[in-house]
Amino acid sequence: MRFLSVFGRYVIFMSRVFSRPEKARIYLKQTILEMESLGFNSVGIVIIISIFIGAVITLQTRYNLENPLLPLYIIGLTARDTMLLEFSSTMVGLILAGKVGSNIASEIGHMRITEQIDALEMMGVNSASYLVLPKIIATMVFNPFLTAISMSVGLFGGWMACIITGALPSADYLYGIQYYFIPFYIVYALIKTVFYAFIITSVSAFQGYNVKGGALEVGRASTRGVVFSSILILMTDVILTQLMLA
Amino acid sequence: MIEVKDLYKSFSGESVLDDISVSFEKGKTNLIIGRSGSGKTVLMKCIVGLHEADKGSVFFDGRDFLKMNFKERQNLRREIGMLFQGSALFDSLTVEENVMFPLNMFSDMTPGDKTDRVNFCLKRVNLENENALYPGELSGGMKKRVAIARAIVQNPKYLFCDEPNSGLDPITALLIDDLISEITKEFDITTIVNTHDMNSVMEIGEKVVFIHEGRKCWEGTKEDILNSEDVNLNDFVFASNFAKKIKAMTTDEIRDPENY
């Protein structure tokens, strides 16, 4: 019952978020600001994590692949498919759920407990739409770029690992990441990213928007936003994988 | 004019407002007074729809607010200015941006006209040349004044002030009280102020409503308060020793040395 009640409130909240904006120009300006705040400011962490994970995937695959009958380029191919299919979309989604999700929940939660949301409502502004819609659009537009960056940088990290450690000849790795390339994998990853962006932003915003109490509750809402977003991301991953790759 | 009829509100089955009926007059500073936890803020938030009342009606010049849908409420709220207890200024915006915010959202004024209007409102609250400061750089009194400027920037018909003097020193509190009273007269608006500060009551209270444990116990003018026989109101008004001595001085009890 509690689940249904929360889900019902979430649906009502989203219907308010997607109602007609008071002034489209203001929302557009907000969306651009949110792209910088939630998207562009996440480029650094995505690059750092992707480069190391690309390197680790390559090295682990190399050290666990002892069979001399398997060609070495398989390592590059494995690294590529892991990055494209799962890491750059889902893992980056989970990382962004932590960074962006907690940011959104705590920002909106703070506005709730300091009556800034009430102030918006009293001006006649649809606070749910004004605060959340630009964030949703910004992340749904920008996060696919983050995924694309993660893919490129991750594969580059794997290549760097080959060069620096000598675990694998560079030529084998480069051949492997080009071998039997299926472009749809990129489309699949980008579609997943758009769904994840919606989940991260809407779930975290919902948690922040419904905070009651003080700083402690804002912290709890932030944690709930990250946890629920992460679980929903993984559930969505299973569903989309079955729908798009089966 | 704002009329409240038979208003009820409860939280988790516990009654917070019980059958409140009261009217607030145009062009006057109407005060809701009462102890902390008596239901003043809940009453104010029910009137403006920030809390949903369980039962009852609220009429803004004859328009039944509680029967309105979301869009209609939004439209009516554009006629309301509200000063929150903690000022509720937007942290990430400057003073000028805070005051200009409602104009950006709802008016078709040119940027120059908006700036003129903002400067007029800031001048009205004696806050000139502070446009570029952020709320974090302002004192409590300055924040309240910016919040008042923001509340009046759209020429509201109704002004709500929730504990405008909380956390302010007596002199600044007096300035804020005078400002609210002057603005009410100047723009001929219906003003409702929530307070438990008796200085405010005696300074600006043209109509006073006393709320006790969620019920309206008494209403009248500030002059009537001192002569009221309502026990709860007297307990509230004369709670401090200073007030008790003032009252003693205004009665025959002054002749009895034991009262000192």
Interface residues (C-beta under 8 A of the other chain):
Chain A: R16 E22 K23 I26 T114 E115 Q116 D118 A119 E121 M122 M123 G124 V125 N126
Chain B: V48 L50 F70 Q74 N75 L76 R77 R78 I80 G81 M82 F84 Q85 G86 A88 L89 F90 D91 F101 P102 N104 M105 F106 Q154 F160
